[in-house]
Amino acid sequence: MGQLIKLGVRTKNCRHKNVELDLDLRHVICQTCGANVDPFEWIVSVAIEEDILEARISRLKQELDGLTKRKYNPNKPKQ
C-alpha cells in the first residue's frame, strides 16, 4: 500500500466522512464502512458540502449584521 492520508462522503447509510487516501494507488477508502469510494464522487461531495456551508455562513453573517444594526440603532422601532 502507498502513502496514506486520513481525511474526513456517502452511500445509502454511510456518508464517508472519515476517509483514508492512498496517494500512490489513488484510492479513497472509507474508514467507517470500509467502502472503496470513487475519488471523483468524493471530491464532488466535498465541494457540494463546502458550497452549502459557505451559503450558510453568508446567511448567518447577514443575520448578525441585521441584529447588530438593530441593537446599535435605538431610534429604529423593533418589529
BANUNU-451919 format. One line per 4 residues: number of its first residue (from 1); their letters; for each residue x, y, z of N, C-alpha, C, O. Coordinates in Angstrom, 2 decimals, always signed. Example, Ala and Ser with C-alpha at 12.3 -4.5 7.8 and 13.67 -1.06 7.14 Angstrom:
% BANUNU-451919
1 = as = +13.19,-5.69,+7.80,+12.30,-4.50,+7.80,+13.20,-3.30,+7.80,+14.24,-3.32,+8.46; +12.85,-2.25,+7.08,+13.67,-1.06,+7.14,+12.90,+0.03,+7.87,+13.41,+1.14,+8.04
This chain:
% BANUNU-451919
1 = mgql = +0.85,-1.18,+0.00,+0.00,+0.00,+0.00,+0.88,+1.23,+0.00,+1.96,+1.23,+0.59; +0.43,+2.29,-0.66,+1.20,+3.51,-0.80,+1.05,+4.44,+0.38,+0.55,+4.06,+1.45; +1.47,+5.68,+0.17,+1.36,+6.71,+1.20,-0.10,+7.03,+1.45,-0.86,+7.24,+0.50; -0.50,+7.07,+2.71,-1.90,+7.26,+3.07,-2.11,+8.59,+3.78,-1.27,+9.03,+4.57
5 = iklg = -3.24,+9.21,+3.50,-3.67,+10.41,+4.21,-5.09,+10.16,+4.69,-5.95,+9.81,+3.90; -5.34,+10.34,+5.97,-6.69,+10.18,+6.51,-7.39,+11.53,+6.51,-6.85,+12.51,+7.02; -8.58,+11.58,+5.96,-9.39,+12.79,+5.91,-10.77,+12.49,+6.45,-11.19,+11.37,+6.74; -11.35,+13.50,+6.54,-12.68,+13.32,+6.98,-13.64,+13.34,+5.83,-14.85,+13.20,+6.04
9 = vrtk = -17.90,+10.94,+2.48,-18.86,+11.42,+1.57,-19.92,+10.36,+1.51,-20.57,+10.45,+2.55; -20.45,+9.25,+0.62,-21.76,+8.83,+1.06,-22.29,+7.67,+0.24,-22.28,+7.72,-0.99; -22.75,+6.66,+0.89,-23.55,+5.60,+0.31,-24.92,+5.73,+0.95,-25.25,+6.79,+1.49; -25.71,+4.67,+0.91,-27.05,+4.77,+1.48,-27.02,+5.08,+2.98,-27.78,+5.93,+3.45
13 = ncrh = -26.17,+4.40,+3.72,-26.16,+4.57,+5.17,-24.91,+5.28,+5.69,-24.89,+5.74,+6.83; -23.87,+5.36,+4.87,-22.61,+5.97,+5.31,-22.29,+7.16,+4.42,-22.37,+7.08,+3.19; -21.94,+8.27,+5.06,-21.63,+9.49,+4.29,-20.15,+9.58,+3.95,-19.73,+10.55,+3.32; -19.35,+8.61,+4.34,-17.91,+8.56,+4.04,-17.19,+9.84,+4.46,-16.44,+10.42,+3.68
17 = knve = -17.44,+10.27,+5.67,-16.79,+11.47,+6.21,-15.39,+11.19,+6.71,-14.56,+12.10,+6.77; -15.12,+9.97,+7.08,-13.84,+9.59,+7.65,-13.13,+8.69,+6.64,-13.31,+7.47,+6.65; -12.32,+9.30,+5.76,-11.69,+8.52,+4.70,-10.18,+8.51,+4.83,-9.58,+9.35,+5.49; -9.61,+7.53,+4.16,-8.16,+7.41,+4.06,-7.83,+7.47,+2.58,-8.43,+6.77,+1.77
21 = ldld = -6.87,+8.31,+2.22,-6.45,+8.45,+0.83,-5.15,+7.70,+0.62,-4.17,+7.93,+1.33; -5.14,+6.81,-0.36,-3.91,+6.15,-0.76,-3.36,+6.96,-1.92,-3.88,+6.87,-3.04; -2.33,+7.74,-1.67,-1.81,+8.65,-2.68,-1.12,+7.93,-3.83,-1.12,+8.42,-4.95; -0.53,+6.79,-3.56,+0.16,+6.05,-4.62,-0.83,+5.32,-5.52,-0.70,+5.37,-6.74
25 = lrhv = -1.80,+4.65,-4.94,-2.78,+3.89,-5.72,-4.00,+4.72,-6.11,-4.84,+4.27,-6.90; -4.09,+5.92,-5.57,-5.20,+6.84,-5.85,-6.54,+6.23,-5.47,-7.51,+6.30,-6.24; -6.58,+5.65,-4.29,-7.82,+5.07,-3.76,-8.32,+5.92,-2.61,-7.54,+6.53,-1.88; -9.64,+5.96,-2.47,-10.29,+6.59,-1.32,-11.04,+5.49,-0.60,-11.94,+4.87,-1.17
29 = icqt = -10.67,+5.24,+0.65,-11.28,+4.16,+1.43,-11.95,+4.75,+2.65,-11.33,+5.48,+3.43; -13.24,+4.44,+2.82,-13.97,+4.92,+3.98,-13.54,+4.14,+5.21,-13.57,+2.91,+5.21; -13.13,+4.84,+6.23,-12.69,+4.20,+7.47,-13.86,+3.77,+8.34,-13.67,+2.99,+9.28; -15.05,+4.27,+8.05,-16.23,+3.89,+8.82,-16.83,+2.60,+8.32,-17.09,+1.68,+9.10
33 = cgan = -17.05,+2.51,+6.99,-17.73,+1.33,+6.45,-16.82,+0.43,+5.60,-17.22,-0.66,+5.22; -15.61,+0.89,+5.32,-14.66,+0.09,+4.55,-14.85,+0.16,+3.04,-14.14,-0.54,+2.31; -15.77,+0.97,+2.55,-16.05,+1.04,+1.12,-14.92,+1.71,+0.36,-14.29,+2.65,+0.86; -14.68,+1.23,-0.85,-13.81,+1.93,-1.78,-14.68,+2.97,-2.47,-15.61,+2.63,-3.19
37 = vdpf = -14.37,+4.23,-2.24,-15.20,+5.33,-2.72,-14.59,+5.87,-4.01,-13.38,+6.02,-4.12; -15.46,+6.15,-4.99,-14.99,+6.74,-6.23,-14.37,+8.10,-5.91,-15.04,+8.97,-5.36; -13.09,+8.31,-6.26,-12.42,+9.57,-5.88,-13.12,+10.82,-6.42,-13.22,+11.82,-5.72; -13.59,+10.77,-7.67,-14.26,+11.94,-8.24,-15.55,+12.23,-7.50,-15.84,+13.39,-7.19
41 = ewiv = -16.34,+11.20,-7.21,-17.59,+11.41,-6.48,-17.31,+11.97,-5.09,-18.08,+12.78,-4.58; -16.22,+11.53,-4.48,-15.87,+12.03,-3.15,-15.54,+13.51,-3.22,-15.98,+14.30,-2.38; -14.76,+13.90,-4.25,-14.40,+15.31,-4.41,-15.65,+16.16,-4.66,-15.80,+17.24,-4.09; -16.55,+15.67,-5.51,-17.80,+16.39,-5.79,-18.60,+16.57,-4.50,-19.12,+17.65,-4.25
45 = svai = -18.71,+15.52,-3.70,-19.46,+15.60,-2.44,-18.86,+16.62,-1.50,-19.59,+17.38,-0.85; -17.54,+16.66,-1.42,-16.87,+17.63,-0.55,-17.13,+19.05,-1.07,-17.39,+19.96,-0.28; -17.06,+19.24,-2.40,-17.30,+20.56,-2.98,-18.73,+21.03,-2.74,-18.96,+22.20,-2.42; -19.69,+20.13,-2.88,-21.10,+20.48,-2.63,-21.30,+20.87,-1.17,-21.97,+21.85,-0.87
49 = eedi = -20.73,+20.09,-0.29,-20.86,+20.40,+1.14,-20.21,+21.74,+1.47,-20.73,+22.50,+2.28; -19.08,+22.02,+0.84,-18.42,+23.31,+1.06,-19.30,+24.46,+0.58,-19.39,+25.48,+1.26; -19.94,+24.31,-0.58,-20.85,+25.35,-1.08,-22.00,+25.58,-0.11,-22.38,+26.72,+0.15; -22.56,+24.50,+0.41,-23.66,+24.60,+1.37,-23.21,+25.35,+2.62,-23.92,+26.22,+3.13
53 = lear = -22.02,+25.01,+3.12,-21.51,+25.67,+4.32,-21.22,+27.15,+4.07,-21.49,+27.99,+4.93; -20.66,+27.47,+2.89,-20.40,+28.88,+2.57,-21.70,+29.68,+2.51,-21.74,+30.82,+2.98; -22.75,+29.10,+1.93,-24.04,+29.79,+1.86,-24.61,+29.99,+3.27,-25.17,+31.04,+3.57; -24.45,+28.99,+4.12,-24.96,+29.12,+5.50,-24.19,+30.20,+6.26,-24.79,+30.99,+6.99
57 = isrl = -22.88,+30.23,+6.08,-22.07,+31.25,+6.73,-22.49,+32.64,+6.26,-22.59,+33.57,+7.07; -22.74,+32.79,+4.96,-23.17,+34.07,+4.42,-24.50,+34.51,+5.02,-24.67,+35.67,+5.39; -25.46,+33.56,+5.12,-26.77,+33.89,+5.73,-26.61,+34.28,+7.19,-27.26,+35.21,+7.66; -25.76,+33.57,+7.91,-25.56,+33.89,+9.32,-24.89,+35.25,+9.50,-25.22,+35.99,+10.44
61 = kqel = -23.96,+35.59,+8.61,-23.33,+36.91,+8.68,-24.36,+38.01,+8.43,-24.35,+39.04,+9.11; -25.24,+37.79,+7.45,-26.29,+38.78,+7.18,-27.22,+38.92,+8.38,-27.61,+40.03,+8.74; -27.56,+37.81,+8.98,-28.43,+37.84,+10.17,-27.75,+38.59,+11.31,-28.38,+39.39,+12.00; -26.46,+38.33,+11.51,-25.71,+39.01,+12.56,-25.63,+40.51,+12.28,-25.79,+41.31,+13.20
65 = dglt = -25.39,+40.88,+11.03,-25.35,+42.30,+10.68,-26.69,+42.97,+10.99,-26.72,+44.08,+11.53; -27.79,+42.30,+10.65,-29.10,+42.86,+10.93,-29.35,+43.02,+12.42,-29.89,+44.04,+12.85; -28.96,+42.03,+13.19,-29.13,+42.11,+14.65,-28.26,+43.20,+15.25,-28.68,+43.91,+16.16; -27.05,+43.33,+14.74,-26.13,+44.35,+15.24,-26.66,+45.74,+14.94,-26.59,+46.63,+15.79
69 = krky = -27.18,+45.93,+13.73,-27.71,+47.24,+13.36,-28.91,+47.61,+14.23,-29.05,+48.77,+14.64; -29.78,+46.65,+14.52,-30.95,+46.93,+15.37,-30.52,+47.25,+16.79,-31.08,+48.14,+17.43; -29.51,+46.54,+17.28,-29.06,+46.75,+18.66,-28.46,+48.14,+18.82,-28.68,+48.79,+19.84; -27.70,+48.59,+17.83,-27.00,+49.87,+17.96,-27.74,+51.03,+17.30,-27.16,+52.10,+17.11
73 = npnk = -28.99,+50.84,+16.95,-29.82,+51.91,+16.42,-31.10,+51.98,+17.25,-32.16,+51.50,+16.83; -30.99,+52.59,+18.45,-32.14,+52.59,+19.38,-33.34,+53.38,+18.87,-34.45,+53.17,+19.37; -33.17,+54.29,+17.89,-34.27,+55.08,+17.38,-35.16,+54.29,+16.45,-36.30,+54.67,+16.21; -34.65,+53.20,+15.92,-35.42,+52.41,+14.99,-36.39,+51.53,+15.78,-35.98,+50.82,+16.70
77 = pkq = -37.69,+51.56,+15.42,-38.65,+50.73,+16.15,-38.40,+49.24,+15.89,-38.05,+48.82,+14.78; -38.59,+48.46,+16.94,-38.45,+46.99,+16.81,-39.65,+46.44,+16.09,-40.77,+46.94,+16.25; -39.42,+45.42,+15.29,-40.51,+44.81,+14.54,-41.04,+43.59,+15.25,-41.96,+42.94,+14.77
